[in-house]
Amino acid sequence: MEKTRLLLLGLLVVFISGCAHVISKEARQRADLSLTPARVREDPEKYRGKWVLWGGEVIEAFTQRDGTTLLEIFHRPLGWRGEPKETDASEGRFLALAEKYLDPYLFRRGRKVTVAGEIQGERTKPLGEMEYRYPLLLAHEIHLWQETRVYFYPYPYYDPWWWGYPYGWRFYFHYHYPRR
């Protein structure tokens, strides 16, 4: 009986830890969740030094001469675990400066990231034919989310548990998590 309780307690701990937020508790407590890239863009100097928790998709990673990396990120709202949501809602773009080298292959276009950092002001860069004002963060924590691919297999795909009913269409979803 005691072994069963310990096993169940161990499984519960493993299950709950898999649902944890990807950014540390200290960084989340310091972050002002009311600040959005659009709000900071209005007056970046007013918010200098404040911590934020933002996420989105990488547009481009720029490796700089001093060994740092500048990430241009398209903002997306975060879910309960800190993962950027699959939605068209956005507050624009922002820049995150990592004080270390981040490989541009890993941090390539379309990869989801969550960043906890300190607002450093703004940086203006060309975006098409206009000058765009980017809020600039000094990234203290960056989480790169694992890529997933979804494959759709329409009926008649072989299914050993489906005997008959050749009516209509059935779709099979297959999630693929590439190896790291």
C-alpha positions as CSV (number, residue, x, y, z in Angstrom):
1,M,0.0,0.0,0.0
2,E,2.8,2.4,0.9
3,K,4.6,1.7,-2.4
4,T,1.4,2.4,-4.3
5,R,1.1,5.8,-2.6
6,L,4.7,6.7,-3.3
7,L,4.3,5.7,-6.9
8,L,1.1,7.8,-7.3
9,L,2.7,10.8,-5.6
10,G,5.7,10.5,-7.9
11,L,3.5,10.4,-11.0
12,L,1.5,13.4,-9.7
13,V,4.7,15.4,-9.2
14,V,6.0,14.5,-12.8
15,F,2.6,15.3,-14.3
16,I,2.3,18.7,-12.5
17,S,5.9,19.7,-13.3
18,G,5.1,19.1,-17.0
19,C,2.5,21.8,-16.8
20,A,4.9,24.4,-15.3
21,H,5.5,27.8,-16.8
22,V,8.7,28.1,-18.9
23,I,9.8,31.4,-17.4
24,S,11.1,31.4,-13.8
25,K,8.8,32.5,-11.0
26,E,11.1,35.4,-10.1
27,A,11.0,36.8,-13.6
28,R,7.2,36.5,-13.8
29,Q,6.8,38.3,-10.5
30,R,9.0,41.2,-11.7
31,A,7.2,41.5,-15.0
32,D,4.5,44.1,-15.5
33,L,1.9,42.1,-17.5
34,S,-0.1,45.2,-18.3
35,L,2.7,46.5,-20.6
36,T,2.3,45.6,-24.3
37,P,4.7,46.4,-27.2
38,A,2.2,48.9,-28.6
39,R,1.9,50.7,-25.2
40,V,5.7,50.8,-24.8
41,R,6.2,52.0,-28.4
42,E,4.2,55.2,-27.5
43,D,6.7,56.3,-24.9
44,P,9.6,53.9,-24.4
45,E,11.6,56.2,-22.1
46,K,8.7,56.2,-19.6
47,Y,9.0,52.4,-19.2
48,R,12.8,52.1,-19.3
49,G,14.0,49.5,-16.7
50,K,10.6,47.8,-16.3
51,W,10.4,44.1,-16.8
52,V,8.0,42.5,-19.3
53,L,7.0,39.0,-20.4
54,W,6.4,38.9,-24.1
55,G,6.4,36.2,-26.8
56,G,5.8,35.6,-30.4
57,E,7.5,34.3,-33.6
58,V,11.0,35.0,-34.6
59,I,11.3,37.1,-37.8
60,E,15.1,37.2,-37.9
61,A,18.1,36.7,-35.6
62,F,21.0,39.1,-36.1
63,T,24.4,38.0,-34.8
64,Q,26.5,41.0,-33.8
65,R,30.2,41.5,-33.7
66,D,30.3,41.6,-29.9
67,G,28.9,38.1,-29.6
68,T,25.4,39.2,-28.7
69,T,22.2,38.3,-30.7
70,L,19.4,40.6,-31.6
71,L,16.1,38.9,-32.2
72,E,13.3,40.6,-34.2
73,I,10.1,39.1,-32.9
74,F,6.5,39.4,-34.1
75,H,4.4,39.7,-30.9
76,R,1.7,37.2,-30.1
77,P,-0.3,37.0,-26.8
78,L,0.8,34.3,-24.4
79,G,-1.1,31.3,-23.1
80,W,-1.2,30.1,-19.5
81,R,2.2,28.3,-19.8
82,G,3.8,31.2,-21.6
83,E,3.5,29.8,-25.1
84,P,2.6,32.3,-27.9
85,K,-1.0,31.6,-29.1
86,E,-1.8,30.7,-32.7
87,T,-3.8,33.9,-33.4
88,D,-3.8,36.9,-35.7
89,A,-3.9,39.3,-32.7
90,S,-0.6,41.2,-32.2
91,E,0.8,44.3,-30.7
92,G,3.4,44.7,-33.4
93,R,7.1,43.9,-33.4
94,F,9.8,44.1,-30.8
95,L,13.5,43.5,-30.5
96,A,15.1,41.3,-27.8
97,L,18.8,41.6,-27.2
98,A,20.4,38.4,-25.8
99,E,23.9,38.9,-24.2
100,K,25.1,35.7,-25.7
101,Y,25.3,34.0,-29.1
102,L,22.1,32.4,-30.2
103,D,22.4,30.2,-33.3
104,P,20.4,31.8,-36.2
105,Y,19.6,28.3,-37.5
106,L,17.7,27.4,-34.2
107,F,16.2,30.9,-33.9
108,R,15.0,31.0,-37.5
109,R,11.9,32.6,-39.0
110,G,8.6,31.2,-37.6
111,R,10.0,29.7,-34.4
112,K,8.0,30.6,-31.2
113,V,9.8,32.2,-28.4
114,T,8.9,33.6,-24.9
115,V,11.1,36.4,-23.5
116,A,11.4,37.9,-20.0
117,G,13.4,41.0,-20.0
118,E,14.0,44.6,-19.2
119,I,12.9,47.5,-21.4
120,Q,16.0,49.4,-22.7
121,G,14.2,52.0,-24.8
122,E,13.7,51.8,-28.6
123,R,15.5,51.2,-31.8
124,T,14.4,52.4,-35.2
125,K,15.0,50.2,-38.2
126,P,13.6,50.2,-41.8
127,L,10.6,48.0,-42.4
128,G,9.7,48.0,-46.0
129,E,9.8,51.6,-47.1
130,M,9.1,53.1,-43.6
131,E,11.1,53.6,-40.4
132,Y,9.6,51.4,-37.7
133,R,10.1,52.0,-34.0
134,Y,10.8,48.8,-32.1
135,P,10.7,48.5,-28.3
136,L,14.0,47.1,-27.2
137,L,14.3,44.5,-24.4
138,L,17.4,43.2,-22.7
139,A,16.5,39.5,-22.6
140,H,17.2,37.9,-19.2
141,E,15.3,34.6,-20.0
142,I,14.5,33.2,-23.5
143,H,12.5,30.0,-24.1
144,L,12.6,28.6,-27.6
145,W,9.5,26.4,-28.1
146,Q,9.8,23.0,-29.8
147,E,8.6,22.8,-33.4
148,T,5.6,20.7,-34.2
149,R,4.2,19.6,-37.5
150,V,0.7,18.3,-38.1
151,Y,0.1,15.9,-41.0
152,F,-3.4,15.2,-42.3
153,Y,-4.2,11.9,-43.8
154,P,-7.7,11.8,-45.5
155,Y,-9.7,8.6,-45.6
156,P,-9.1,5.9,-46.9
157,Y,-5.9,5.8,-44.8
158,Y,-5.3,2.3,-43.2
159,D,-6.7,2.2,-39.7
160,P,-6.5,-1.2,-38.0
161,W,-9.3,-0.2,-35.5
162,W,-11.8,0.9,-38.2
163,W,-13.7,-2.0,-39.8
164,G,-15.9,-0.6,-42.5
165,Y,-18.1,2.4,-42.9
166,P,-16.7,3.8,-46.1
167,Y,-19.0,6.8,-45.8
168,G,-17.7,10.3,-45.9
169,W,-14.3,11.6,-45.0
170,R,-12.2,10.9,-41.9
171,F,-9.1,12.8,-41.0
172,Y,-6.2,11.5,-39.0
173,F,-4.0,13.9,-37.2
174,H,-0.4,13.0,-36.6
175,Y,1.8,15.3,-34.5
176,H,5.5,15.1,-35.2
177,Y,8.0,16.5,-32.7
178,P,11.4,16.6,-34.3
179,R,14.3,15.3,-32.4
180,R,16.7,17.7,-30.8
